[in-house]
Amino acid sequence: MRRVLLWAPLVLFALVFALVASGLLRPADRTVHSAMVGKPLPALALPALLPGKPGIASAELKGKPRLLNVFASWCIPCIAEAPQLMKLKQAGVEIDAIAIRDTPEAVQAFLASNGDPYARIGDDKASRAQLALGSSGVPETFVIDAAGRIAYQHIGDVRADDVPMLLAQLEKAK
């Protein structure tokens, strides 16, 4: 019995070590998915951020499938996704945007250097619309179906290999 008690701390240490190591080697998925997918777009009434571009109103985001991109001029992954959003625009996709905690001058400079794929840009100074969508960060892109429901959520920047999938999601959302 004494020998068992002598080895017990080492066995306990080995078990704790194995548990910690397994958590480090296989971390849990920490992605926050929106609970709004499959539900109607929340009531949004965001003022225009830039002159000549309308703001965002939920009632106007019906009729045909579109993308709703949550972005910011200060977001590095948003710069990385800009070429893919321009490709989607060239493919005939209507893309609306919500600018998070941004200024008109910064967004204008962002669009001038990275291209402007957006039909509308709403100003979300306090991130209320972002939270209503269930978005946890920038960039995120939502597929809005013809009935005004959130059909799909793409978390993170849109990469070249995501473009066909987003086009398929838009086709499915008709």
N, C-alpha and C positions, 0 to 999 in steps of 0.2 A: 504494500500500500504506500509505503514511503517513497518508493521509486516512481510510482505513478504521480504522486504529488510533486516530485522533483521535476518531472518532464511537463507537467501541466502548463506552466507559464510559457514555455517554448512552443507548445502546440497551440496555445491561445494566440500567441504572437504570430505564428505562421498563418493561422486562420484569418486574423485581422489583416495581415499583409496581403494575403490572397484576395480578400474582399476589396481592399483599396486598389490593388493592381488591376483587378478586373474592371473596376469603375473607370480607371484611367485609360485602359486599352479599348473599352467600348463605352464611350460617353453617351448619355441619354440625348435624344433629339430635343433641343431647346427651342426649336422653331415655334413661334406663336402663330397659329392659324386662326383666321377670322371665323367667328361664329355666324357671320352674316352671309356666307356663301350659301346660295339657294334661297335667300330671302330678298324681298324688295330693297332697292337702294334706299338708305335712310333719307329723310327730308334734308336736303342740302340747299342752301341759298348763300353762296359765296360771291362776294363782289369781284369784279374784274381787277386783276393785278396790273395789267398793262393797257394803255389806251389802244383802241382798235381791236382788242380781243375780249369777247364777252366773258363774264364770270360763269360759275357753275350753278345750275338750278336743276334739281332732281327731275322736275316735269319735262325738261328739255332733253333728258338723256334716255328717251324712249323712241321707239319707231324702228331702229335698226341697231344691230350689235355694234359695240364700240369698245375701246379700251379706255380705262380711267387710270392714269398714271399718277402716283403720289411721289413727288420729287422735291428737291431743294437745290439751289444753286451752289450751296456749300458742300454738297454730298459728292464725294469722289466716285462711288459706284454709279451715280447718276450720269456722270460724264462718260463713264465706260459704256453705258447702255445707249447713249445718244445715237450712235450710228445704226443700231438695230431698230430703234424707234423710227428713224428716218426711212429705213428699208420698209418697215410696215406701212408708213404713210405713203410711200411710193407704190405699194401694193394696193392702195385704195382703202386702207383701214383709217377710220376716223378715231383720233386720239384726243381725249380731253385730259386736263391735268389739274392737280391740286398742288399749289406751291406751299410748302410748310415753313412757317417762321422765316419768311424771306422779305426782301425789299424789291421794289420795281427795278431799281438800277442794277442790282445784282442779277436778277432774272434776265433782264435785257442783255446784259453782258454774257451770261451763260448761253442764251439762245443765239447770240451773234457769233459766238465761237464754236458752238456745238451743233447748230442747226435748230430749226423750230418745227417740230412735228405736230404741234398742238393746235386744235381748232378753238379751244376755250382754255382759259387758265383762271382758276378760282384762287383767291387769297385766303389762306387759313393761318392767320397770325397766331392763334392760340391752340392749334392742333385739334380743335373740337371735331371737325369733319373727319380728320384722320382717325380719331378714336371711335367716332360713330361707325366708320367703315370696318372697324376691327383691325386696322393697320397698326403694326407695332414699330414701324421704322420706315426709312426711305432707302432705296426705292422699293416700291411695291406697285404692281400693276393688276388691275381687276378687269375681267371681261364682264361687260354689262350686256345682257341679252335684250332682244327687241321689246320685251315687256317691262324693262327697267329693273330686272332682278340681277343680283350679283351671281354670275354663273361660274366664275373661276377666280382664284387668287394666285398670282405669281409673286412669290416672296424673293426679294433680292433683285439684282440687276438682270435685265433681259440680255442674254448672250446670243450669239449667232445660231447656236444649236437649239435655242428656245423659240426662234421665229416660226418654224413649221408647226410646232405644237400650239403656239398662240393662234396661228391662222386656222388650225383645226378646231380649236376651242371657239373661235369666232364663228366658224361655219356651223358648228353644233348649236350655237346660241341663236341662230336665226329663227 
